[in-house]
């Protein structure tokens, strides 16, 4: 009688490629910065921020791409990365 082998998604000989911790930090902080700026951009198009009429994309980008916003985004991303890494090692 033939034995049935269970189906596997990954062969045991194949090793999973892992990125280095520096690249993971860059990717995760970059994603947090992306979320921050996308939230700011969406806020530029809310009804409360725009009582005078429609705003063009260029004007909205001009309003949100400032040095202050960039500093806030980087600090927030670093705090978020530290918190996620802490939770990743605890769980």
N, C-alpha and C positions, 0 to 999 in steps of 0.2 A: 504494500500500500504506500502510495506516495505521500510525503508530508507537505503540507501547505505552509509556506513561509509568509509571515505577515508583511504587508506592504510598508515600505519605509519611504519617507519623504526625502531624507538625506542619507546618503550612503555613509557608513562609518569611516571610510577612508578619507572622505572629503572633510577638510577642516574649515571651519568658519573663519572668514577673514575679518579681523578686528582692526578698527582704526585706532590710532594712537590717542592718548589722553588729550594732547594739545589740539588735534583736529576735532575731537569730540567737543572740547570746550569752545572752539571757534564756531562750530556748526550750531551748538545749542545757544550760545549767546547771540549769534547772528539771527537765529530764529526768533528769539525774544525781542531783539531790536526790530525785526520785521513786524512782529505783532504790535509793538508799541507804535510804530509809524503808521501802520494800517489803521489802528484805532484812532490816532490823531486825524488821519485823512477822512475817516468816516465821520468824525466829529465836526469837521468843516462843512459837511453837507447836511447836518441836522437842521430842523426847522428853527430851533432856538438860537442857533449861531448865525442864521442867515435870514434876517427879517427883510432885507432890502431887495432880494431877488436871487437869481441863480448865480453861483460862483463858478468860474472856469477852473479847470484842473491846474493850469499854470499858476493862477493866483493862490489856490489852496496849497500847492507845493511850496510856493514862496513863503506862505505863512508858517508852515510847519518845519521847513528845513532851516532851522536856526542852530546856533552853537549851544544855546541853553537846552533845547530839546535833545540834541545829540548827547550832551553830558548826562542828562537825566536818563536817556535810553541806555547808555553804556553802564551807568551805575546800577540801574534796575536789572539789566541783563546779568551783571556780575553777581548781584545779590540772588537773583533767581537761579543762576547756575550753582552757586554754593548751596542753596537750600535743596535743589534737586539732587546734587551729589551726596549731601548728607542723608537725605531720605533713601537714596539708592543703596548706600552702604548699610543703613540700618535695617532695611527690609530684606 
